[in-house]
Amino acid sequence: MANIKVNGIIIAENNMGDYDKMLTMLTPNYGKISCVAKGARRPQSALLAGTQLFCFGEYLMYKGTNTYHINSCETIEIFYNLRTDLDKLKYAIHINKIIQDVTEENENCYRILQLFLNTLYILSENEKNKDFVLSVFRLRLLCILGFTPRILKCTSCKDENDLTKFSIRDNGFKCEVCSRQDKSAIDMSESTKNAIKYVVSAPPKKIYSFNLKDESLKEFNLITKIYFNEKLEKDYKLEELF
């Protein structure tokens, strides 16, 4: 069988037999795929490092009947700091669960993978507020999934001025007058509004290149959490690891 070379990140790992692993890998072109790594749990295995959770690497594999089989791998990034900081790991695992939910086999996942890698890098190598990182991730992921909020004008009257509310129901900004009839409308400051506009439109590698403080951060976290759970129809909660 012909070998193929694939870049991907391990998003799930399970023991199989005495020394093998069954993995789930997120790839840019093949989407979410199942992979068998023979002997990966042996202490001297060349696959040991590259088959751990959150390892991003280049994998040489062939496709079997139901799964792919990994022959070799070269690690590109292992996000080491996620493994040594339980708080960072908690957020990474939470984001990973979301990634598992929104991805499928045989679909182009390039943009989702890019966002996932950028987010893990920020969590691992930066000391930014982790709730802020999670909120940016949520909003940008919704944009990729087709739920980009309308941010240029009021979703009701189309006025471009006095946009002081975010409507969960109508997917975007609302003016003060129109929001009076919308129970889902949430207050937002100018800083929060600018943050939402930035995350929606910024280049992929720049989405975390800003900061929010105090009340604006609380507003931003609240809006992205409610909007995210509403659009994905699931109440995602950050859970303790132990």
Disulfide bonds with the S-S distance in Angstrom:
none
